[in-house]
Amino acid sequence: MNKDQNSKTDRATVLDSGRSGAGQRSPRLIVVSGMMLGLQIELADAPILIGRAGDCALALPHPSVSRQHCRIWHEDGHYLIEDLASTNRTFLNGKPVTRAELRDGDQISVGSNAIKFFIGASMEAEYHHELIDLAIYDSLTGFFNRRHFRTLLDEEVEKAGNSQPLSLLMLDLDHFKDVNDRYGHLIGDQVLGGVAQVIRENAPPGAPIGRLGGEEFALALRGAPLHEAVALAEVVRAAVAGRPIETREQRLEVTISIGVAQTGATAASSSELLRSADAQLYRAKQDGRNRVCSAG
């Protein structure tokens, strides 16, 4: 591999995280530890670049990773890996490598990240899928859990920087405690699942959605200015209000309140963005619920 080849931007198919389903047999990489936990890359004939740089096929934004750390490519029926003179080296199954052939189940260490290589479906691959499901997803709604959503939001804010907007919706069911108190937690779970489905149906493809706890959700919108985020929030609010939750015993009408904020001078970090959106959510509750309030 010459330097010109190494400098090219590689292409790969990024798959959904741990929930890509059983029975998949295409060669792939699965991030099993690190900030990008659960991310999968489907390997094909095109080589891919792994590194800290944003244009890498597998971008790992961490100081322990070099901008162009290592490269994986397909050659004569085999997958090979090559270290690109990285600062912290590339490790294969715990040993530093310059260039080596990958075998099913191999573990690649790139800085503080661990990546598994799988040729196809296997017991070990499915085991990692299950572990990732438990680590990053909320079991009731299928959304990211609070911890993983916060990690993703940190990354989204860093990527957005000052060059593009990033908006955040904070959504909370109205009077949900009354539902649990009157009908019980099993019905409450059905209500949460039904509302989550409405949010999922109306969210842009690929937008990170998290369950922050209880009846509170968050939705991050890449490249969306505040007015677009508010418009989407209104769509979601109306959709929830217009779709009663059908349970075995009753038909429950539910509403949500939504607070919207955008990165900028007053919300330059993920924590500030969350606080700003949460303040708007509180305002929506105070103003009568079943409404959208925004920071701007």
Contacts in CASP RR format, 6 or more apart in sequence:
PFRMAT RR
TARGET T0000
AUTHOR 0000-0000-0000
METHOD contacts of the structure
MODEL  1
MNKDQNSKTDRATVLDSGRSGAGQRSPRLIVVSGMMLGLQIELADAPILI
GRAGDCALALPHPSVSRQHCRIWHEDGHYLIEDLASTNRTFLNGKPVTRA
ELRDGDQISVGSNAIKFFIGASMEAEYHHELIDLAIYDSLTGFFNRRHFR
TLLDEEVEKAGNSQPLSLLMLDLDHFKDVNDRYGHLIGDQVLGGVAQVIR
ENAPPGAPIGRLGGEEFALALRGAPLHEAVALAEVVRAAVAGRPIETREQ
RLEVTISIGVAQTGATAASSSELLRSADAQLYRAKQDGRNRVCSAG
1 71 0 8 1.000
1 73 0 8 1.000
1 82 0 8 1.000
5 47 0 8 1.000
6 49 0 8 1.000
6 68 0 8 1.000
6 71 0 8 1.000
6 84 0 8 1.000
7 68 0 8 1.000
8 49 0 8 1.000
9 49 0 8 1.000
9 55 0 8 1.000
9 57 0 8 1.000
10 46 0 8 1.000
10 47 0 8 1.000
10 48 0 8 1.000
10 49 0 8 1.000
10 56 0 8 1.000
10 57 0 8 1.000
10 71 0 8 1.000
11 46 0 8 1.000
11 48 0 8 1.000
11 57 0 8 1.000
12 41 0 8 1.000
12 42 0 8 1.000
12 43 0 8 1.000
12 44 0 8 1.000
12 46 0 8 1.000
12 48 0 8 1.000
12 57 0 8 1.000
12 58 0 8 1.000
13 41 0 8 1.000
13 42 0 8 1.000
13 44 0 8 1.000
14 39 0 8 1.000
14 40 0 8 1.000
14 41 0 8 1.000
14 42 0 8 1.000
15 28 0 8 1.000
15 40 0 8 1.000
15 41 0 8 1.000
15 42 0 8 1.000
16 40 0 8 1.000
17 37 0 8 1.000
17 38 0 8 1.000
17 39 0 8 1.000
17 40 0 8 1.000
17 132 0 8 1.000
17 136 0 8 1.000
18 30 0 8 1.000
18 38 0 8 1.000
18 40 0 8 1.000
18 129 0 8 1.000
18 132 0 8 1.000
18 133 0 8 1.000
18 136 0 8 1.000
18 137 0 8 1.000
19 129 0 8 1.000
19 133 0 8 1.000
19 137 0 8 1.000
19 142 0 8 1.000
20 40 0 8 1.000
20 129 0 8 1.000
21 129 0 8 1.000
22 121 0 8 1.000
22 126 0 8 1.000
22 129 0 8 1.000
23 121 0 8 1.000
24 120 0 8 1.000
24 121 0 8 1.000
25 120 0 8 1.000
25 121 0 8 1.000
26 42 0 8 1.000
26 43 0 8 1.000
26 44 0 8 1.000
26 120 0 8 1.000
27 42 0 8 1.000
27 43 0 8 1.000
27 79 0 8 1.000
27 117 0 8 1.000
27 118 0 8 1.000
27 119 0 8 1.000
27 120 0 8 1.000
28 40 0 8 1.000
28 41 0 8 1.000
28 42 0 8 1.000
28 43 0 8 1.000
28 117 0 8 1.000
28 118 0 8 1.000
28 120 0 8 1.000
29 40 0 8 1.000
29 41 0 8 1.000
29 43 0 8 1.000
29 58 0 8 1.000
29 72 0 8 1.000
29 108 0 8 1.000
29 115 0 8 1.000
29 116 0 8 1.000
29 117 0 8 1.000
29 118 0 8 1.000
30 38 0 8 1.000
30 39 0 8 1.000
30 40 0 8 1.000
30 115 0 8 1.000
30 116 0 8 1.000
30 118 0 8 1.000
30 125 0 8 1.000
30 128 0 8 1.000
30 129 0 8 1.000
30 132 0 8 1.000
31 37 0 8 1.000
31 38 0 8 1.000
31 39 0 8 1.000
31 40 0 8 1.000
31 58 0 8 1.000
31 60 0 8 1.000
31 113 0 8 1.000
31 114 0 8 1.000
31 115 0 8 1.000
32 38 0 8 1.000
32 107 0 8 1.000
32 114 0 8 1.000
32 115 0 8 1.000
32 116 0 8 1.000
32 128 0 8 1.000
32 131 0 8 1.000
32 132 0 8 1.000
33 112 0 8 1.000
33 113 0 8 1.000
33 114 0 8 1.000
34 60 0 8 1.000
34 62 0 8 1.000
34 112 0 8 1.000
34 113 0 8 1.000
34 114 0 8 1.000
35 60 0 8 1.000
35 61 0 8 1.000
35 62 0 8 1.000
35 113 0 8 1.000
35 151 0 8 1.000
35 155 0 8 1.000
36 58 0 8 1.000
36 59 0 8 1.000
36 60 0 8 1.000
36 113 0 8 1.000
37 132 0 8 1.000
37 135 0 8 1.000
37 136 0 8 1.000
37 148 0 8 1.000
37 151 0 8 1.000
38 132 0 8 1.000
38 135 0 8 1.000
38 136 0 8 1.000
39 58 0 8 1.000
41 48 0 8 1.000
41 57 0 8 1.000
41 58 0 8 1.000
43 72 0 8 1.000
43 74 0 8 1.000
43 79 0 8 1.000
44 74 0 8 1.000
45 74 0 8 1.000
46 73 0 8 1.000
47 71 0 8 1.000
47 72 0 8 1.000
47 73 0 8 1.000
47 74 0 8 1.000
48 56 0 8 1.000
48 57 0 8 1.000
48 58 0 8 1.000
48 71 0 8 1.000
48 72 0 8 1.000
48 73 0 8 1.000
49 56 0 8 1.000
49 57 0 8 1.000
49 58 0 8 1.000
49 68 0 8 1.000
49 70 0 8 1.000
49 71 0 8 1.000
50 56 0 8 1.000
50 57 0 8 1.000
50 58 0 8 1.000
50 60 0 8 1.000
50 65 0 8 1.000
50 69 0 8 1.000
50 70 0 8 1.000
50 71 0 8 1.000
50 72 0 8 1.000
50 110 0 8 1.000
50 115 0 8 1.000
51 58 0 8 1.000
51 59 0 8 1.000
51 60 0 8 1.000
51 65 0 8 1.000
51 66 0 8 1.000
51 67 0 8 1.000
51 68 0 8 1.000
51 69 0 8 1.000
51 70 0 8 1.000
51 110 0 8 1.000
52 59 0 8 1.000
52 60 0 8 1.000
52 61 0 8 1.000
52 62 0 8 1.000
52 63 0 8 1.000
52 65 0 8 1.000
52 66 0 8 1.000
52 67 0 8 1.000
52 69 0 8 1.000
53 59 0 8 1.000
53 67 0 8 1.000
53 68 0 8 1.000
54 61 0 8 1.000
56 68 0 8 1.000
58 115 0 8 1.000
60 69 0 8 1.000
60 110 0 8 1.000
60 111 0 8 1.000
60 113 0 8 1.000
61 155 0 8 1.000
61 158 0 8 1.000
62 111 0 8 1.000
62 112 0 8 1.000
62 113 0 8 1.000
64 88 0 8 1.000
64 111 0 8 1.000
64 112 0 8 1.000
64 113 0 8 1.000
65 86 0 8 1.000
65 88 0 8 1.000
65 110 0 8 1.000
65 111 0 8 1.000
65 112 0 8 1.000
65 113 0 8 1.000
66 84 0 8 1.000
66 85 0 8 1.000
66 86 0 8 1.000
66 87 0 8 1.000
66 88 0 8 1.000
68 84 0 8 1.000
68 86 0 8 1.000
69 83 0 8 1.000
69 84 0 8 1.000
69 86 0 8 1.000
69 90 0 8 1.000
69 110 0 8 1.000
69 111 0 8 1.000
70 81 0 8 1.000
70 82 0 8 1.000
70 83 0 8 1.000
70 84 0 8 1.000
70 86 0 8 1.000
70 90 0 8 1.000
70 108 0 8 1.000
70 110 0 8 1.000
71 81 0 8 1.000
71 82 0 8 1.000
71 84 0 8 1.000
72 79 0 8 1.000
72 80 0 8 1.000
72 81 0 8 1.000
72 82 0 8 1.000
72 102 0 8 1.000
73 79 0 8 1.000
73 80 0 8 1.000
73 82 0 8 1.000
74 80 0 8 1.000
78 101 0 8 1.000
78 102 0 8 1.000
79 101 0 8 1.000
79 102 0 8 1.000
79 117 0 8 1.000
80 99 0 8 1.000
80 100 0 8 1.000
80 101 0 8 1.000
80 102 0 8 1.000
81 90 0 8 1.000
81 92 0 8 1.000
81 97 0 8 1.000
81 99 0 8 1.000
81 100 0 8 1.000
81 101 0 8 1.000
81 102 0 8 1.000
81 108 0 8 1.000
82 98 0 8 1.000
82 99 0 8 1.000
83 89 0 8 1.000
83 90 0 8 1.000
83 96 0 8 1.000
83 97 0 8 1.000
83 98 0 8 1.000
83 99 0 8 1.000
86 110 0 8 1.000
88 111 0 8 1.000
89 96 0 8 1.000
90 96 0 8 1.000
90 97 0 8 1.000
90 108 0 8 1.000
90 109 0 8 1.000
90 110 0 8 1.000
91 97 0 8 1.000
91 108 0 8 1.000
91 109 0 8 1.000
92 100 0 8 1.000
92 102 0 8 1.000
92 106 0 8 1.000
92 107 0 8 1.000
92 108 0 8 1.000
92 109 0 8 1.000
93 106 0 8 1.000
93 107 0 8 1.000
94 107 0 8 1.000
94 109 0 8 1.000
102 108 0 8 1.000
102 117 0 8 1.000
103 117 0 8 1.000
104 117 0 8 1.000
104 118 0 8 1.000
104 119 0 8 1.000
104 120 0 8 1.000
104 122 0 8 1.000
105 116 0 8 1.000
105 117 0 8 1.000
105 118 0 8 1.000
105 119 0 8 1.000
105 122 0 8 1.000
105 124 0 8 1.000
105 125 0 8 1.000
106 116 0 8 1.000
106 117 0 8 1.000
107 114 0 8 1.000
107 115 0 8 1.000
107 116 0 8 1.000
107 117 0 8 1.000
108 114 0 8 1.000
108 115 0 8 1.000
108 116 0 8 1.000
108 117 0 8 1.000
109 115 0 8 1.000
116 124 0 8 1.000
116 125 0 8 1.000
116 128 0 8 1.000
118 124 0 8 1.000
118 125 0 8 1.000
135 148 0 8 1.000
136 144 0 8 1.000
136 145 0 8 1.000
136 148 0 8 1.000
137 143 0 8 1.000
137 144 0 8 1.000
137 145 0 8 1.000
137 148 0 8 1.000
138 144 0 8 1.000
138 145 0 8 1.000
138 210 0 8 1.000
138 211 0 8 1.000
140 189 0 8 1.000
140 192 0 8 1.000
140 193 0 8 1.000
140 196 0 8 1.000
140 211 0 8 1.000
141 192 0 8 1.000
141 193 0 8 1.000
141 196 0 8 1.000
141 210 0 8 1.000
141 211 0 8 1.000
141 217 0 8 1.000
142 196 0 8 1.000
142 211 0 8 1.000
143 149 0 8 1.000
143 196 0 8 1.000
143 200 0 8 1.000
143 209 0 8 1.000
143 210 0 8 1.000
143 211 0 8 1.000
143 217 0 8 1.000
144 152 0 8 1.000
144 208 0 8 1.000
144 209 0 8 1.000
144 210 0 8 1.000
144 211 0 8 1.000
145 210 0 8 1.000
145 211 0 8 1.000
146 210 0 8 1.000
146 211 0 8 1.000
146 212 0 8 1.000
146 213 0 8 1.000
149 208 0 8 1.000
149 209 0 8 1.000
149 210 0 8 1.000
149 211 0 8 1.000
149 212 0 8 1.000
149 218 0 8 1.000
150 270 0 8 1.000
152 208 0 8 1.000
152 220 0 8 1.000
153 168 0 8 1.000
153 208 0 8 1.000
153 218 0 8 1.000
153 220 0 8 1.000
153 270 0 8 1.000
153 273 0 8 1.000
153 274 0 8 1.000
154 270 0 8 1.000
156 166 0 8 1.000
156 208 0 8 1.000
156 220 0 8 1.000
156 222 0 8 1.000
156 270 0 8 1.000
157 166 0 8 1.000
157 263 0 8 1.000
157 268 0 8 1.000
157 269 0 8 1.000
157 270 0 8 1.000
157 273 0 8 1.000
159 222 0 8 1.000
160 166 0 8 1.000
160 222 0 8 1.000
160 223 0 8 1.000
160 263 0 8 1.000
161 263 0 8 1.000
162 264 0 8 1.000
164 222 0 8 1.000
164 223 0 8 1.000
165 223 0 8 1.000
165 224 0 8 1.000
165 225 0 8 1.000
165 226 0 8 1.000
165 262 0 8 1.000
165 263 0 8 1.000
165 264 0 8 1.000
166 220 0 8 1.000
166 221 0 8 1.000
166 222 0 8 1.000
166 223 0 8 1.000
166 224 0 8 1.000
166 262 0 8 1.000
166 263 0 8 1.000
166 273 0 8 1.000
167 220 0 8 1.000
167 221 0 8 1.000
167 223 0 8 1.000
167 224 0 8 1.000
167 225 0 8 1.000
167 226 0 8 1.000
167 228 0 8 1.000
167 229 0 8 1.000
167 260 0 8 1.000
167 261 0 8 1.000
167 262 0 8 1.000
167 263 0 8 1.000
168 218 0 8 1.000
168 219 0 8 1.000
168 220 0 8 1.000
168 221 0 8 1.000
168 229 0 8 1.000
168 260 0 8 1.000
168 261 0 8 1.000
168 262 0 8 1.000
168 273 0 8 1.000
168 274 0 8 1.000
168 276 0 8 1.000
168 277 0 8 1.000
169 218 0 8 1.000
169 219 0 8 1.000
169 220 0 8 1.000
169 221 0 8 1.000
169 229 0 8 1.000
169 232 0 8 1.000
169 233 0 8 1.000
169 236 0 8 1.000
169 258 0 8 1.000
169 259 0 8 1.000
169 260 0 8 1.000
169 277 0 8 1.000
170 212 0 8 1.000
170 216 0 8 1.000
170 217 0 8 1.000
170 218 0 8 1.000
170 258 0 8 1.000
170 259 0 8 1.000
170 260 0 8 1.000
170 261 0 8 1.000
170 274 0 8 1.000
170 277 0 8 1.000
170 278 0 8 1.000
170 280 0 8 1.000
170 281 0 8 1.000
171 199 0 8 1.000
171 216 0 8 1.000
171 217 0 8 1.000
171 218 0 8 1.000
171 219 0 8 1.000
171 233 0 8 1.000
171 236 0 8 1.000
171 256 0 8 1.000
171 257 0 8 1.000
171 258 0 8 1.000
171 259 0 8 1.000
171 281 0 8 1.000
172 215 0 8 1.000
172 216 0 8 1.000
172 217 0 8 1.000
172 256 0 8 1.000
172 257 0 8 1.000
172 258 0 8 1.000
172 281 0 8 1.000
172 285 0 8 1.000
173 179 0 8 1.000
173 191 0 8 1.000
173 192 0 8 1.000
173 195 0 8 1.000
173 215 0 8 1.000
173 254 0 8 1.000
173 255 0 8 1.000
173 256 0 8 1.000
174 254 0 8 1.000
174 255 0 8 1.000
174 256 0 8 1.000
174 257 0 8 1.000
174 285 0 8 1.000
174 289 0 8 1.000
174 290 0 8 1.000
175 289 0 8 1.000
176 188 0 8 1.000
176 191 0 8 1.000
176 192 0 8 1.000
176 214 0 8 1.000
176 215 0 8 1.000
176 254 0 8 1.000
179 187 0 8 1.000
179 188 0 8 1.000
179 191 0 8 1.000
179 252 0 8 1.000
179 254 0 8 1.000
180 187 0 8 1.000
180 188 0 8 1.000
183 247 0 8 1.000
183 249 0 8 1.000
183 250 0 8 1.000
183 252 0 8 1.000
187 247 0 8 1.000
187 249 0 8 1.000
187 250 0 8 1.000
187 252 0 8 1.000
190 245 0 8 1.000
190 247 0 8 1.000
191 245 0 8 1.000
191 247 0 8 1.000
191 252 0 8 1.000
191 254 0 8 1.000
192 214 0 8 1.000
192 215 0 8 1.000
194 245 0 8 1.000
195 240 0 8 1.000
195 245 0 8 1.000
195 254 0 8 1.000
195 256 0 8 1.000
196 211 0 8 1.000
196 217 0 8 1.000
198 236 0 8 1.000
198 239 0 8 1.000
198 240 0 8 1.000
198 243 0 8 1.000
199 209 0 8 1.000
199 217 0 8 1.000
199 219 0 8 1.000
199 236 0 8 1.000
199 240 0 8 1.000
200 209 0 8 1.000
201 239 0 8 1.000
202 232 0 8 1.000
202 235 0 8 1.000
202 236 0 8 1.000
202 239 0 8 1.000
203 209 0 8 1.000
203 219 0 8 1.000
203 232 0 8 1.000
203 236 0 8 1.000
204 221 0 8 1.000
204 232 0 8 1.000
207 219 0 8 1.000
207 220 0 8 1.000
207 221 0 8 1.000
207 222 0 8 1.000
208 219 0 8 1.000
208 220 0 8 1.000
209 217 0 8 1.000
209 218 0 8 1.000
209 219 0 8 1.000
209 220 0 8 1.000
210 217 0 8 1.000
210 218 0 8 1.000
210 219 0 8 1.000
211 217 0 8 1.000
212 218 0 8 1.000
218 274 0 8 1.000
218 277 0 8 1.000
221 228 0 8 1.000
221 229 0 8 1.000
221 232 0 8 1.000
224 232 0 8 1.000
224 262 0 8 1.000
225 262 0 8 1.000
226 260 0 8 1.000
226 261 0 8 1.000
226 262 0 8 1.000
226 294 0 8 1.000
226 295 0 8 1.000
226 296 0 8 1.000
229 260 0 8 1.000
229 262 0 8 1.000
229 294 0 8 1.000
230 260 0 8 1.000
230 292 0 8 1.000
230 294 0 8 1.000
233 258 0 8 1.000
233 259 0 8 1.000
233 260 0 8 1.000
233 292 0 8 1.000
233 294 0 8 1.000
234 292 0 8 1.000
236 256 0 8 1.000
236 258 0 8 1.000
237 255 0 8 1.000
237 256 0 8 1.000
237 257 0 8 1.000
237 258 0 8 1.000
237 290 0 8 1.000
237 291 0 8 1.000
237 292 0 8 1.000
240 254 0 8 1.000
240 255 0 8 1.000
240 256 0 8 1.000
241 253 0 8 1.000
241 254 0 8 1.000
241 255 0 8 1.000
241 256 0 8 1.000
241 290 0 8 1.000
242 253 0 8 1.000
244 251 0 8 1.000
244 252 0 8 1.000
244 253 0 8 1.000
244 254 0 8 1.000
245 251 0 8 1.000
245 252 0 8 1.000
245 253 0 8 1.000
245 254 0 8 1.000
255 289 0 8 1.000
255 290 0 8 1.000
256 290 0 8 1.000
257 281 0 8 1.000
257 284 0 8 1.000
257 285 0 8 1.000
257 288 0 8 1.000
257 289 0 8 1.000
257 290 0 8 1.000
257 291 0 8 1.000
257 292 0 8 1.000
257 293 0 8 1.000
258 281 0 8 1.000
258 284 0 8 1.000
258 291 0 8 1.000
258 292 0 8 1.000
258 293 0 8 1.000
259 277 0 8 1.000
259 278 0 8 1.000
259 280 0 8 1.000
259 281 0 8 1.000
259 283 0 8 1.000
259 284 0 8 1.000
259 292 0 8 1.000
259 293 0 8 1.000
259 294 0 8 1.000
260 277 0 8 1.000
260 280 0 8 1.000
260 292 0 8 1.000
260 293 0 8 1.000
260 294 0 8 1.000
260 295 0 8 1.000
261 267 0 8 1.000
261 273 0 8 1.000
261 276 0 8 1.000
261 277 0 8 1.000
261 279 0 8 1.000
261 280 0 8 1.000
261 294 0 8 1.000
261 295 0 8 1.000
262 273 0 8 1.000
262 295 0 8 1.000
263 273 0 8 1.000
266 272 0 8 1.000
266 276 0 8 1.000
266 295 0 8 1.000
267 273 0 8 1.000
267 275 0 8 1.000
267 276 0 8 1.000
267 295 0 8 1.000
276 295 0 8 1.000
277 295 0 8 1.000
279 295 0 8 1.000
280 293 0 8 1.000
280 294 0 8 1.000
280 295 0 8 1.000
281 293 0 8 1.000
283 293 0 8 1.000
284 291 0 8 1.000
284 292 0 8 1.000
284 293 0 8 1.000
287 293 0 8 1.000
END
